[in-house]
Amino acid sequence: MPAGIVSYGVYVPRYRIKAEEIARVWGEREDMAKSLNVFEKSVPDIDEDAVTIAVEAARIAIMRASIDPARIDAIYAGSESHPYAVKPTATIVGEAIGVDHQLTAADFEFACKAGTAAVQACLGLVTAKLIDLGLAIGTDTSQGAPGDALEYTAAAGSAAYVIGRDDLAAEIEGFYSFTTDTPDFWRREGMPYPEHGGRFTGEPGYFKHVTSATRGLLKKMRTIPEDYDYAVFHQPNGKFPVRVAEKLGFSIEQIEPGLVVPWIGNTYSGSSLIGLAATLDVARPGERIFLASFGSGAGSDAFSIRVEEGIEDIRDRGPRVRDFLKDVRYLDYAVYAKHKGKLRL
Amino acid sequence: MRSVSIIGAGCTRFGERWDDSLRDLVVETGIRALEDANVSGEEIDGLYVGNMSGGRFVEQEHIGALICDCAGLSRLHVPSTRVEAACASGGLALRQGVLAVASGYSDVVIAAGVEKMTDVTGGVAADALAAAADREWECFFGATFPALYAMIARLHMHRYGTTREDLAEVAVKNHFNGSKNPISQYQMEVTVDKVLNSPLVSDPLRVLDCSPITDGASAVVLAPTEEAKKYTDSPIRILASAQGSDTLALHDRRDITTLDASVFAARRAFSMAGLEPKEVDLAEVHDAFTIGEIVAIEDLGFFDKGDGGRATREGLTAIGGEIPINTSGGLKACGHPVGATGIKQAYEMVLQLRGEAGKRQVEGAKVGLTHNVGGCGGTAIVHIMSR
């Protein structure tokens, strides 16, 4: 029994700060944006957090496929910026979108890949026929310490996927995960900003895990990069996904439709799932998409996805990812600092 | 005093050795050096290890006992000593080993160097390295190592007409050499343009003027020259081992465009070896920053003061030039695991003098010099060796 994506929704706050503005404040080199291939990043409004943007994305996902929220039996919300240390994000989202209360729900955390972990959890329950529909969310208003390299990319965005067996927009043909204990990036309890191992986050972190998960899935599926029309690799910046795609034998053309990080930044748990949504926005039935997330700590979930006829029915019933790149408002560093709560009064 | 020779040498690949600990690096290089020297552990009666800051980099002190343990020699209770002179720790370990064998106190000695630097973030590593400068009179006022060497560069440029491009030529040459060295951290060549457009660190020094953060270890085995042939057909004889000191802080120096410790150690070494600078076929010098190499080739007597930039620009220090400098790639391209660098210089010289340096071989190399500096010249160590 095939299972997969019944609907999807994305939300990205409309505020932006340019990398060059951050570089100006910290006296960093002018070509910072070019070196990261991230020119601007999204910034949440003053009253937005990982919950509110998750609600926005979930509402779009529900609306896009005209789903009765009461049919949703599970909500898993992945984030590394849950507003509450204790108290779930998933329950707030559930109430906001109007689920009935026969519902299982929990929050996930796995740095940038908690969203794809939520997809896997829903897929398991759906495939086992323990539930009919599950809502998997990746949502973050991520934190970057002032002046840290991460501040140029740590952005806000959310993606919500309804996972089920019927009326599929895309089938998830299979997945393969690769997980190790690798301390490349972390935030201790009570600390406002994460720390990271600098260059250690690259080769032993991102590249090792994404390449291992990708090669593992290609082997499991007996596919090669050319079998896919599109590919999405987690986008911590604009360079890593391009480099890992080249290394693995995928082309720039395959990843280009999903590569939105230069204009919204790294939306952490939302990142690879927003890239997938941008790809679903343009993919045609029968086409195949390769997706690999990455979460520091560290792990990567790779998915083989086949687009179904259902995509044509739902696609235009909600905003596309690229709609969120239009009509943006730019903030200077001072107002951005206020939005992000960096000013402690 | 007995004549001392290097009977074997080993080195790890230099670079970001994420999967290897300080111990792994020590074991890897130790095995290579012992195999190369064809000696068994039971024959070793002394160890010296250069290590700048195990405490800061991997929270491990007592490196002397550690390497003895790693070498499997703890049950024989072989004396093992860690020496520290910041970035000259390796050179100093070699010198201590030479003195031990020369004096007759020891017969077969391992001189090693190791540094594991990538377990900490860049900021922690930079601060650990800054401890080689004068913490109270330099670091507390904001000076970092690149800043101190940038001041040397500025005055050198002002006084002698050394150009920004001359500095870049040092990096271009050393990256070229490094690209021919299998243990080198950087295997890629760079252009003058690339150096000039790399991010600014401390004006006029840019990223590609600076040596990197590196993991690595290196070891050589020393024995009395009269017994060296028992172990190897190609011993490398130590003709001179010299050391000089100077003020810790740069601003207390007579002249910041000259490292007087290097001048002192070089004069001593040449006098001990009975040689002139022009009789040296090649040298490994301390290019932690590109300006460091230009100053070094002047201080060591290879070129007149102020002429180092021109000599580099004209290719006199390239392989095939008048005196090839840093055939290994130097600290710049081969990498700079601070405690290991001084021993790696000796390792490179052993390969060159044996004629085993492959694509970077200096034809007919007979006499080589190694020059290792601690901080910005508080310590300088010079060795001259020949086949």
Boltz contact constraints between the chains, C-beta under 6 A:
constraints:
  - contact:
      token1: [A, 29]
      token2: [B, 199]
      max_distance: 6.0
  - contact:
      token1: [A, 198]
      token2: [B, 121]
      max_distance: 6.0
  - contact:
      token1: [A, 198]
      token2: [B, 122]
      max_distance: 6.0
  - contact:
      token1: [A, 204]
      token2: [B, 18]
      max_distance: 6.0
